[in-house]
Amino acid sequence: MTKYSKKAQEKIETVMHEFKAGTLKSGKNGKGGKVKSRKQAVAIGISEAKQAGLKVPSK
């Protein structure tokens, strides 16, 4: 089973802290408003990790 890299895990953790603090925004440049769903926050973290070129398993 493929695993997330350590850096990818840290990126997702950072995003989840932003979500808990209520500062995580969705969409380009945060124009989509506040993220209210935990699932959406995780998806944003995974997406940002992929964009940074970190090891993230496929769906």
C-alpha positions as CSV (number, residue, x, y, z in Angstrom):
1,M,0.0,0.0,0.0
2,T,1.3,3.4,-1.0
3,K,1.8,5.9,1.8
4,Y,2.0,9.7,2.1
5,S,5.5,11.1,2.5
6,K,6.5,12.8,5.8
7,K,6.4,16.2,4.2
8,A,2.9,15.5,2.7
9,Q,1.6,14.5,6.1
10,E,3.0,17.7,7.6
11,K,1.3,19.8,4.8
12,I,-2.1,18.2,5.5
13,E,-1.6,18.7,9.2
14,T,-0.9,22.4,8.7
15,V,-4.1,22.7,6.6
16,M,-6.1,21.0,9.3
17,H,-4.8,23.4,11.9
18,E,-5.9,26.3,9.7
19,F,-9.3,24.6,9.4
20,K,-9.7,24.2,13.1
21,A,-8.7,27.8,13.6
22,G,-11.3,28.9,11.1
23,T,-8.8,30.6,8.8
24,L,-8.8,28.1,5.9
25,K,-10.4,29.5,2.7
26,S,-11.4,27.6,-0.4
27,G,-10.9,28.5,-4.0
28,K,-8.2,30.5,-5.8
29,N,-6.7,33.1,-3.4
30,G,-9.4,32.2,-0.8
31,K,-12.2,33.8,-2.7
32,G,-14.5,30.9,-2.2
33,G,-15.1,31.6,1.5
34,K,-14.5,29.7,4.7
35,V,-14.1,25.9,4.6
36,K,-16.8,24.3,6.8
37,S,-16.4,20.6,6.0
38,R,-13.6,18.4,7.4
39,K,-13.6,16.4,4.2
40,Q,-13.1,19.5,2.1
41,A,-10.2,20.6,4.4
42,V,-8.5,17.2,3.9
43,A,-9.0,17.4,0.1
44,I,-7.4,20.9,0.1
45,G,-4.4,19.6,2.0
46,I,-3.9,16.7,-0.3
47,S,-4.3,19.0,-3.3
48,E,-1.7,21.4,-2.0
49,A,0.7,18.5,-1.3
50,K,0.3,17.3,-4.8
51,Q,1.0,20.8,-6.2
52,A,4.2,20.9,-4.1
53,G,5.3,17.7,-5.8
54,L,5.2,15.6,-2.6
55,K,4.5,11.8,-2.6
56,V,0.7,11.4,-2.4
57,P,-1.1,8.1,-3.4
58,S,-3.6,8.2,-6.2
59,K,-7.3,8.0,-5.4
